[in-house]
Amino acid sequence: MDLGIKGKRAIVCASSKGLGRGVAQKLAEAGAILTLNSRTVATLEHAASEIRATYGVEVQAVAADVTSEEGRQRLLEAEPRPDILITNAGGPPPGLWSDWDRDAWLDAIDANMLTPIFLMTSVLPGMISRKWGRIVNITSATVKSPVAELGLSTAARSGLTGFVAGAARQVAKDGVIINNLLPGPHETDRMVSLLSKMASARGLSVEDVRNEAYAANPTGRFGSPEEFGAMAAFLCSEYAGYIVGQNILLDGGAFGSTLG
């Protein structure tokens, strides 16, 4: 299926591995010109090289911490006219409500709420003037179905969700479409880290905890970065112009609800 985005220019944050890389690969498959970003130079350059070789598209890599103003500036200087923006940042560490002081809260809000908002507000004027744009924010299934230990992430991403709910409806008339993707458990390094912490706390092996999590999901597995990327790429396509301000859950049916 031709998504109609060949030659469109895309920024994909946190795209050296995991869900971000899955999105980058599917955008490249659709013919988009990519600007990849992460903080680790070697991992990022490796991802850029592989995607470039596999899909034959133009790819540049910008190693920067986009949770900082300097990092965002470097990224937007490298790609000042994006047609597509994928915001993404690793979540804060898990814990209990009693663990989180003011600094922990500010770090979470800065990374998982303000960073995507600042990136969006930087690129929206150009997208509006060109009458076309696609923004997908990678948030979390916990926005809909909270996990107590991930309260920092849930709270910060819920704030982002509220911002998008209004902004998406203000810019849709200009051909700029904003949506959120809410991943449940996927086969990523972050999931391995979370499983390891859970296993350690319970005195179990990581494999035992993983098998429990598989069994609890209606699909009997975790999602893959590739299928997540395919959904993100569709939301960036020419066919997504009537999907506005939505929070699309990709969790294998783990969240039990009739109407979502």
Secondary structure as the mmCIF struct_conf table of DSSP 4:
data_model
#
loop_
_struct_conf.conf_type_id
_struct_conf.id
_struct_conf.beg_label_comp_id
_struct_conf.beg_label_asym_id
_struct_conf.beg_label_seq_id
_struct_conf.end_label_comp_id
_struct_conf.end_label_asym_id
_struct_conf.end_label_seq_id
BEND BEND1 GLY A 4 GLY A 4
TURN_TY1_P TURN_TY1_P1 LYS A 6 GLY A 7
STRN STRN1 ARG A 9 VAL A 12
BEND BEND2 CYS A 13 ALA A 14
BEND BEND3 SER A 16 LYS A 17
HELX_RH_AL_P HELX_RH_AL_P1 GLY A 18 GLU A 29
TURN_TY1_P TURN_TY1_P2 ALA A 30 GLY A 31
STRN STRN2 ILE A 33 SER A 38
BEND BEND4 ARG A 39 ARG A 39
HELX_RH_AL_P HELX_RH_AL_P2 VAL A 41 TYR A 55
STRN STRN3 VAL A 59 ALA A 63
TURN_TY1_P TURN_TY1_P3 VAL A 66 THR A 67
BEND BEND5 SER A 68 SER A 68
HELX_RH_AL_P HELX_RH_AL_P3 GLU A 69 ALA A 78
BEND BEND6 PRO A 80 ARG A 81
BEND BEND7 ASP A 83 ASP A 83
STRN STRN4 ILE A 84 THR A 87
HELX_LH_PP_P HELX_LH_PP_P1 GLY A 90 PRO A 94
HELX_RH_3T_P HELX_RH_3T_P1 TRP A 97 ASP A 99
HELX_RH_AL_P HELX_RH_AL_P4 ARG A 102 ILE A 109
HELX_RH_PI_P HELX_RH_PI_P1 ASP A 110 LEU A 114
HELX_RH_AL_P HELX_RH_AL_P5 THR A 115 ARG A 130
TURN_TY1_P TURN_TY1_P4 LYS A 131 LYS A 131
STRN STRN5 GLY A 133 ILE A 138
HELX_RH_3T_P HELX_RH_3T_P2 ALA A 141 VAL A 143
TURN_TY1_P TURN_TY1_P5 LYS A 144 LYS A 144
BEND BEND8 SER A 145 SER A 145
HELX_RH_3T_P HELX_RH_3T_P3 ALA A 148 LEU A 150
HELX_RH_AL_P HELX_RH_AL_P6 GLY A 151 VAL A 171
HELX_RH_3T_P HELX_RH_3T_P4 ALA A 172 ASP A 174
TURN_TY1_P TURN_TY1_P6 GLY A 175 GLY A 175
STRN STRN6 VAL A 176 PRO A 183
BEND BEND9 PRO A 185 PRO A 185
STRN STRN7 HIS A 186 HIS A 186
BEND BEND10 GLU A 187 THR A 188
HELX_RH_AL_P HELX_RH_AL_P7 ASP A 189 ARG A 202
TURN_TY1_P TURN_TY1_P7 GLY A 203 GLY A 203
HELX_RH_AL_P HELX_RH_AL_P8 VAL A 206 ALA A 216
BEND BEND11 ASN A 217 ASN A 217
TURN_TY1_P TURN_TY1_P8 PRO A 218 THR A 219
BEND BEND12 GLY A 220 ARG A 221
STRN STRN8 GLY A 223 GLY A 223
HELX_RH_AL_P HELX_RH_AL_P9 PRO A 225 LEU A 235
TURN_TY1_P TURN_TY1_P9 CYS A 236 CYS A 236
BEND BEND13 SER A 237 SER A 237
HELX_RH_3T_P HELX_RH_3T_P5 GLU A 238 ALA A 240
TURN_TY1_P TURN_TY1_P10 GLY A 241 TYR A 242
BEND BEND14 GLY A 245 GLY A 245
STRN STRN9 ASN A 247 LEU A 250
BEND BEND15 ASP A 251 ASP A 251
TURN_TY1_P TURN_TY1_P11 GLY A 252 GLY A 253
BEND BEND16 PHE A 255 PHE A 255
BEND BEND17 THR A 258 THR A 258
#
